Amino acid sequence: MTRFVDVPTMSRLVQEVGVTQFMGQLASAIEADFVRWADFDKSARVANHSDIGVIELMPISNAERYAFKYVNGHPSNTAQGLYTVMAFGVLADVDTGYPVLLSELTLATALRTCATSLMAARALARPDARRMALIGNGAQSEFQAIGFHAHLGIEALAVYDVDDAATDKLVRNLAAFPKLKIIRARSIAEAVRGADIVTTVTADKAYATILTPDMIEPGMHINAVGGDCPGKTELHADVLRGARVFVEYEPQTRVEGDIQQLPKDFPVVDLWRVLAGAAEGRQQRDQVTVFDSVGFALEDYSALRYIYDQARQRNLGVDVQLVPWADDPKDLFRYTRSGAMPVGLRRAA
């Protein structure tokens, strides 16, 4: 049987673990897998683009497990009452190909994106960072705000979005964290002024310049989360030229990240090498660092691995007959006749 984790189950799992604990534990799981970078068979995601969005498959495996995520990115979806990003994923056993987990990943992707940002910022931002600017106050914003507050010690958060309603929503949701000071900025420039960390999580599929060189201050760490497909950027090219830039998987980031604006020989640093102690992160206190985050399949592998372990430990989810019983593995045709129907859903023991 295959463990199935739907949205209500994922919601219950996050509540049982605790949202801040979930983020922290997932960040540690992702870092542990990044350090084992050489153990994984990696490739850039397979993408199908349209004028208004993208649908992608993100595969990865090691000697034990295979994982993939189906995910979209359609910025105009919110006008139709749909999320911009929706996802599900599968974790399978490499030796047999048998799927052991089928899970929602819309909520989990938001959590793993924040966890990846935390992992990078712990390695790259100044350890005394206390103020963050958050540009883009949509579906990902609360996760970034709470994660950086709980795990990096951010005390003040300056927020800005072109949509005032999005900022209203963010402020309401963050009311549960009274120790985090929220500052509503009137512009991007006002929000980033004096920030130690700047997180950009905008969604428009366009060559945007959310941050320009005049906004950058010495020692900033820029967590560029929103740029994630060809033709979509958030940072002015000169911001990148003036910084030390870190990436997840260079072949993918060259196509989808903010560095798509720059020549192919523009130097970047693989984040996994920093985490493994094979490369330097921040070299000087006043150095500007950029995490050109586009999301990589290894992070989803870590998320699926973590979800599978937690769901089994907590007896959450249901077991489903995703593939036929194999009491006679040479007879598949019998499932076309009556009396051989699958047993359907069964609650996890």
GIURBEL-V341096 format. One record per residue. N is the residue number from 0. RES is the residue in three letters. SS is DSSP state (H for helix, E for strand, - for the rest). OMEGA is omega in whole degrees, 0 to 359 (none if undefined). NEAR is the number of other C-alpha atoms within 12 Angstrom. Layout:
BEGIN
n=N res=RES ss=SS omega=OMEGA near=NEAR
n=N res=RES ss=SS omega=OMEGA near=NEAR
END
This chain:
BEGIN
n=0 res=MET ss=- omega=180 near=27
n=1 res=THR ss=E omega=177 near=32
n=2 res=ARG ss=E omega=181 near=38
n=3 res=PHE ss=E omega=179 near=38
n=4 res=VAL ss=E omega=179 near=41
n=5 res=ASP ss=- omega=184 near=28
n=6 res=VAL ss=H omega=177 near=22
n=7 res=PRO ss=H omega=178 near=19
n=8 res=THR ss=H omega=178 near=31
n=9 res=MET ss=H omega=178 near=37
n=10 res=SER ss=H omega=178 near=26
n=11 res=ARG ss=H omega=179 near=23
n=12 res=LEU ss=H omega=179 near=30
n=13 res=VAL ss=H omega=180 near=30
n=14 res=GLN ss=H omega=180 near=16
n=15 res=GLU ss=H omega=179 near=19
n=16 res=VAL ss=H omega=188 near=22
n=17 res=GLY ss=- omega=189 near=20
n=18 res=VAL ss=H omega=181 near=30
n=19 res=THR ss=H omega=178 near=30
n=20 res=GLN ss=H omega=178 near=21
n=21 res=PHE ss=H omega=179 near=35
n=22 res=MET ss=H omega=182 near=41
n=23 res=GLY ss=H omega=180 near=36
n=24 res=GLN ss=H omega=179 near=31
n=25 res=LEU ss=H omega=176 near=41
n=26 res=ALA ss=H omega=178 near=35
n=27 res=SER ss=H omega=179 near=28
n=28 res=ALA ss=H omega=179 near=30
n=29 res=ILE ss=H omega=180 near=40
n=30 res=GLU ss=H omega=179 near=35
n=31 res=ALA ss=H omega=179 near=25
n=32 res=ASP ss=H omega=176 near=31
n=33 res=PHE ss=H omega=179 near=34
n=34 res=VAL ss=H omega=178 near=24
n=35 res=ARG ss=- omega=187 near=22
n=36 res=TRP ss=H omega=185 near=29
n=37 res=ALA ss=H omega=182 near=16
n=38 res=ASP ss=H omega=189 near=17
n=39 res=PHE ss=- omega=172 near=24
n=40 res=ASP ss=E omega=192 near=21
n=41 res=LYS ss=- omega=173 near=27
n=42 res=SER ss=- omega=174 near=21
n=43 res=ALA ss=- omega=181 near=27
n=44 res=ARG ss=- omega=178 near=32
n=45 res=VAL ss=E omega=188 near=24
n=46 res=ALA ss=E omega=171 near=24
n=47 res=ASN ss=E omega=187 near=20
n=48 res=HIS ss=E omega=168 near=19
n=49 res=SER ss=- omega=180 near=17
n=50 res=ASP ss=- omega=186 near=18
n=51 res=ILE ss=- omega=181 near=21
n=52 res=GLY ss=- omega=182 near=28
n=53 res=VAL ss=E omega=171 near=30
n=54 res=ILE ss=E omega=189 near=26
n=55 res=GLU ss=E omega=168 near=30
n=56 res=LEU ss=E omega=185 near=28
n=57 res=MET ss=E omega=182 near=34
n=58 res=PRO ss=E omega=174 near=31
n=59 res=ILE ss=E omega=178 near=35
n=60 res=SER ss=E omega=166 near=35
n=61 res=ASN ss=- omega=185 near=25
n=62 res=ALA ss=- omega=185 near=18
n=63 res=GLU ss=- omega=188 near=21
n=64 res=ARG ss=E omega=172 near=30
n=65 res=TYR ss=E omega=178 near=34
n=66 res=ALA ss=E omega=169 near=41
n=67 res=PHE ss=E omega=174 near=39
n=68 res=LYS ss=E omega=167 near=41
n=69 res=TYR ss=E omega=182 near=30
n=70 res=VAL ss=E omega=177 near=36
n=71 res=ASN ss=E omega=170 near=33
n=72 res=GLY ss=E omega=183 near=37
n=73 res=HIS ss=- omega=184 near=29
n=74 res=PRO ss=H omega=182 near=29
n=75 res=SER ss=H omega=182 near=20
n=76 res=ASN ss=H omega=184 near=19
n=77 res=THR ss=H omega=178 near=18
n=78 res=ALA ss=H omega=178 near=10
n=79 res=GLN ss=H omega=181 near=10
n=80 res=GLY ss=- omega=179 near=10
n=81 res=LEU ss=- omega=176 near=16
n=82 res=TYR ss=- omega=176 near=23
n=83 res=THR ss=- omega=181 near=30
n=84 res=VAL ss=- omega=175 near=32
n=85 res=MET ss=- omega=187 near=30
n=86 res=ALA ss=E omega=166 near=29
n=87 res=PHE ss=E omega=184 near=34
n=88 res=GLY ss=E omega=181 near=42
n=89 res=VAL ss=E omega=172 near=40
n=90 res=LEU ss=E omega=185 near=42
n=91 res=ALA ss=E omega=176 near=33
n=92 res=ASP ss=E omega=184 near=20
n=93 res=VAL ss=- omega=185 near=18
n=94 res=ASP ss=- omega=183 near=14
n=95 res=THR ss=- omega=187 near=12
n=96 res=GLY ss=- omega=185 near=19
n=97 res=TYR ss=- omega=179 near=25
n=98 res=PRO ss=E omega=181 near=30
n=99 res=VAL ss=E omega=181 near=36
n=100 res=LEU ss=E omega=168 near=43
n=101 res=LEU ss=E omega=189 near=38
n=102 res=SER ss=E omega=166 near=45
n=103 res=GLU ss=E omega=177 near=34
n=104 res=LEU ss=- omega=176 near=39
n=105 res=THR ss=H omega=175 near=33
n=106 res=LEU ss=H omega=182 near=37
n=107 res=ALA ss=H omega=178 near=42
n=108 res=THR ss=H omega=177 near=38
n=109 res=ALA ss=H omega=180 near=40
n=110 res=LEU ss=H omega=181 near=44
n=111 res=ARG ss=H omega=176 near=44
n=112 res=THR ss=H omega=176 near=44
n=113 res=CYS ss=H omega=181 near=48
n=114 res=ALA ss=H omega=178 near=44
n=115 res=THR ss=H omega=176 near=49
n=116 res=SER ss=H omega=178 near=54
n=117 res=LEU ss=H omega=180 near=43
n=118 res=MET ss=H omega=181 near=40
n=119 res=ALA ss=H omega=183 near=45
n=120 res=ALA ss=H omega=177 near=45
n=121 res=ARG ss=H omega=181 near=32
n=122 res=ALA ss=H omega=192 near=31
n=123 res=LEU ss=H omega=183 near=42
n=124 res=ALA ss=- omega=175 near=43
n=125 res=ARG ss=- omega=185 near=32
n=126 res=PRO ss=- omega=180 near=21
n=127 res=ASP ss=- omega=179 near=21
n=128 res=ALA ss=- omega=182 near=29
n=129 res=ARG ss=- omega=182 near=28
n=130 res=ARG ss=E omega=179 near=35
n=131 res=MET ss=E omega=170 near=44
n=132 res=ALA ss=E omega=180 near=49
n=133 res=LEU ss=E omega=183 near=51
n=134 res=ILE ss=E omega=188 near=48
n=135 res=GLY ss=- omega=188 near=40
n=136 res=ASN ss=- omega=180 near=38
n=137 res=GLY ss=- omega=191 near=37
n=138 res=ALA ss=- omega=182 near=32
n=139 res=GLN ss=- omega=194 near=37
n=140 res=SER ss=H omega=181 near=40
n=141 res=GLU ss=H omega=181 near=40
n=142 res=PHE ss=H omega=179 near=37
n=143 res=GLN ss=H omega=182 near=48
n=144 res=ALA ss=H omega=183 near=51
n=145 res=ILE ss=H omega=181 near=44
n=146 res=GLY ss=H omega=182 near=43
n=147 res=PHE ss=H omega=176 near=42
n=148 res=HIS ss=H omega=186 near=33
n=149 res=ALA ss=H omega=190 near=29
n=150 res=HIS ss=H omega=179 near=31
n=151 res=LEU ss=H omega=176 near=35
n=152 res=GLY ss=- omega=177 near=28
n=153 res=ILE ss=- omega=183 near=35
n=154 res=GLU ss=- omega=182 near=29
n=155 res=ALA ss=E omega=183 near=34
n=156 res=LEU ss=E omega=175 near=45
n=157 res=ALA ss=E omega=188 near=41
n=158 res=VAL ss=E omega=177 near=45
n=159 res=TYR ss=E omega=173 near=39
n=160 res=ASP ss=- omega=177 near=33
n=161 res=VAL ss=- omega=178 near=22
n=162 res=ASP ss=- omega=181 near=18
n=163 res=ASP ss=H omega=180 near=19
n=164 res=ALA ss=H omega=177 near=15
n=165 res=ALA ss=H omega=178 near=25
n=166 res=THR ss=H omega=176 near=29
n=167 res=ASP ss=H omega=179 near=23
n=168 res=LYS ss=H omega=180 near=22
n=169 res=LEU ss=H omega=181 near=35
n=170 res=VAL ss=H omega=178 near=31
n=171 res=ARG ss=H omega=183 near=16
n=172 res=ASN ss=H omega=180 near=22
n=173 res=LEU ss=H omega=179 near=28
n=174 res=ALA ss=H omega=178 near=17
n=175 res=ALA ss=H omega=180 near=15
n=176 res=PHE ss=- omega=188 near=23
n=177 res=PRO ss=- omega=180 near=17
n=178 res=LYS ss=- omega=177 near=16
n=179 res=LEU ss=- omega=181 near=27
n=180 res=LYS ss=E omega=181 near=25
n=181 res=ILE ss=E omega=179 near=33
n=182 res=ILE ss=E omega=178 near=27
n=183 res=ARG ss=E omega=181 near=27
n=184 res=ALA ss=- omega=180 near=24
n=185 res=ARG ss=- omega=179 near=19
n=186 res=SER ss=- omega=176 near=24
n=187 res=ILE ss=H omega=182 near=31
n=188 res=ALA ss=H omega=179 near=26
n=189 res=GLU ss=H omega=182 near=26
n=190 res=ALA ss=H omega=186 near=34
n=191 res=VAL ss=H omega=182 near=38
n=192 res=ARG ss=- omega=179 near=28
n=193 res=GLY ss=- omega=182 near=25
n=194 res=ALA ss=- omega=173 near=38
n=195 res=ASP ss=- omega=179 near=41
n=196 res=ILE ss=E omega=175 near=50
n=197 res=VAL ss=E omega=177 near=51
n=198 res=THR ss=E omega=178 near=53
n=199 res=THR ss=E omega=181 near=48
n=200 res=VAL ss=- omega=179 near=44
n=201 res=THR ss=- omega=190 near=39
n=202 res=ALA ss=- omega=185 near=38
n=203 res=ASP ss=- omega=177 near=32
n=204 res=LYS ss=- omega=185 near=28
n=205 res=ALA ss=- omega=172 near=24
n=206 res=TYR ss=E omega=182 near=27
n=207 res=ALA ss=E omega=175 near=23
n=208 res=THR ss=E omega=181 near=29
n=209 res=ILE ss=E omega=178 near=41
n=210 res=LEU ss=E omega=177 near=39
n=211 res=THR ss=- omega=186 near=23
n=212 res=PRO ss=H omega=182 near=22
n=213 res=ASP ss=H omega=180 near=19
n=214 res=MET ss=H omega=188 near=27
n=215 res=ILE ss=- omega=179 near=37
n=216 res=GLU ss=- omega=181 near=27
n=217 res=PRO ss=- omega=176 near=25
n=218 res=GLY ss=- omega=179 near=29
n=219 res=MET ss=- omega=165 near=41
n=220 res=HIS ss=E omega=182 near=49
n=221 res=ILE ss=E omega=181 near=49
n=222 res=ASN ss=E omega=187 near=47
n=223 res=ALA ss=E omega=188 near=49
n=224 res=VAL ss=- omega=191 near=46
n=225 res=GLY ss=- omega=182 near=46
n=226 res=GLY ss=- omega=186 near=41
n=227 res=ASP ss=- omega=175 near=45
n=228 res=CYS ss=- omega=178 near=44
n=229 res=PRO ss=- omega=180 near=30
n=230 res=GLY ss=- omega=182 near=26
n=231 res=LYS ss=- omega=179 near=37
n=232 res=THR ss=E omega=177 near=41
n=233 res=GLU ss=E omega=187 near=45
n=234 res=LEU ss=E omega=171 near=45
n=235 res=HIS ss=- omega=184 near=28
n=236 res=ALA ss=H omega=181 near=27
n=237 res=ASP ss=H omega=173 near=22
n=238 res=VAL ss=H omega=179 near=35
n=239 res=LEU ss=H omega=181 near=37
n=240 res=ARG ss=H omega=182 near=24
n=241 res=GLY ss=- omega=186 near=26
n=242 res=ALA ss=- omega=169 near=36
n=243 res=ARG ss=E omega=191 near=34
n=244 res=VAL ss=E omega=182 near=43
n=245 res=PHE ss=E omega=184 near=44
n=246 res=VAL ss=E omega=176 near=40
n=247 res=GLU ss=- omega=182 near=43
n=248 res=TYR ss=- omega=192 near=32
n=249 res=GLU ss=H omega=181 near=33
n=250 res=PRO ss=H omega=179 near=22
n=251 res=GLN ss=H omega=183 near=31
n=252 res=THR ss=H omega=178 near=40
n=253 res=ARG ss=H omega=182 near=33
n=254 res=VAL ss=H omega=191 near=29
n=255 res=GLU ss=H omega=187 near=39
n=256 res=GLY ss=- omega=177 near=40
n=257 res=ASP ss=H omega=180 near=49
n=258 res=ILE ss=H omega=174 near=45
n=259 res=GLN ss=H omega=179 near=32
n=260 res=GLN ss=H omega=191 near=30
n=261 res=LEU ss=- omega=179 near=24
n=262 res=PRO ss=- omega=183 near=15
n=263 res=LYS ss=- omega=180 near=14
n=264 res=ASP ss=- omega=177 near=12
n=265 res=PHE ss=- omega=187 near=22
n=266 res=PRO ss=- omega=174 near=19
n=267 res=VAL ss=- omega=181 near=35
n=268 res=VAL ss=E omega=176 near=29
n=269 res=ASP ss=E omega=182 near=32
n=270 res=LEU ss=H omega=182 near=41
n=271 res=TRP ss=H omega=180 near=33
n=272 res=ARG ss=H omega=176 near=25
n=273 res=VAL ss=H omega=182 near=29
n=274 res=LEU ss=H omega=180 near=30
n=275 res=ALA ss=- omega=180 near=20
n=276 res=GLY ss=- omega=182 near=15
n=277 res=ALA ss=- omega=179 near=14
n=278 res=ALA ss=- omega=178 near=18
n=279 res=GLU ss=- omega=171 near=22
n=280 res=GLY ss=- omega=175 near=35
n=281 res=ARG ss=- omega=183 near=31
n=282 res=GLN ss=- omega=180 near=19
n=283 res=GLN ss=- omega=182 near=18
n=284 res=ARG ss=- omega=184 near=20
n=285 res=ASP ss=- omega=179 near=20
n=286 res=GLN ss=- omega=175 near=24
n=287 res=VAL ss=- omega=179 near=35
n=288 res=THR ss=E omega=179 near=43
n=289 res=VAL ss=E omega=169 near=47
n=290 res=PHE ss=E omega=181 near=50
n=291 res=ASP ss=E omega=188 near=49
n=292 res=SER ss=- omega=175 near=45
n=293 res=VAL ss=- omega=185 near=43
n=294 res=GLY ss=- omega=182 near=41
n=295 res=PHE ss=- omega=187 near=44
n=296 res=ALA ss=H omega=180 near=44
n=297 res=LEU ss=H omega=178 near=45
n=298 res=GLU ss=H omega=178 near=48
n=299 res=ASP ss=H omega=173 near=49
n=300 res=TYR ss=H omega=180 near=45
n=301 res=SER ss=H omega=180 near=45
n=302 res=ALA ss=H omega=180 near=50
n=303 res=LEU ss=H omega=177 near=44
n=304 res=ARG ss=H omega=180 near=37
n=305 res=TYR ss=H omega=180 near=35
n=306 res=ILE ss=H omega=180 near=47
n=307 res=TYR ss=H omega=180 near=38
n=308 res=ASP ss=H omega=181 near=23
n=309 res=GLN ss=H omega=181 near=27
n=310 res=ALA ss=H omega=178 near=35
n=311 res=ARG ss=H omega=180 near=25
n=312 res=GLN ss=H omega=185 near=16
n=313 res=ARG ss=- omega=181 near=21
n=314 res=ASN ss=- omega=180 near=22
n=315 res=LEU ss=- omega=180 near=31
n=316 res=GLY ss=- omega=178 near=35
n=317 res=VAL ss=E omega=173 near=30
n=318 res=ASP ss=E omega=182 near=29
n=319 res=VAL ss=E omega=178 near=26
n=320 res=GLN ss=- omega=183 near=24
n=321 res=LEU ss=- omega=174 near=23
n=322 res=VAL ss=- omega=185 near=22
n=323 res=PRO ss=- omega=169 near=25
n=324 res=TRP ss=- omega=185 near=22
n=325 res=ALA ss=- omega=177 near=17
n=326 res=ASP ss=- omega=170 near=10
n=327 res=ASP ss=- omega=189 near=11
n=328 res=PRO ss=- omega=176 near=12
n=329 res=LYS ss=- omega=181 near=11
n=330 res=ASP ss=- omega=175 near=14
n=331 res=LEU ss=- omega=185 near=16
n=332 res=PHE ss=H omega=182 near=14
n=333 res=ARG ss=H omega=179 near=18
n=334 res=TYR ss=H omega=174 near=19
n=335 res=THR ss=H omega=182 near=12
n=336 res=ARG ss=- omega=177 near=11
n=337 res=SER ss=- omega=180 near=9
n=338 res=GLY ss=- omega=180 near=9
n=339 res=ALA ss=- omega=182 near=17
n=340 res=MET ss=- omega=177 near=16
n=341 res=PRO ss=- omega=182 near=20
n=342 res=VAL ss=- omega=178 near=17
n=343 res=GLY ss=- omega=184 near=18
n=344 res=LEU ss=- omega=176 near=17
n=345 res=ARG ss=E omega=181 near=18
n=346 res=ARG ss=E omega=179 near=20
n=347 res=ALA ss=- omega=179 near=20
n=348 res=ALA ss=- omega=none near=14
END
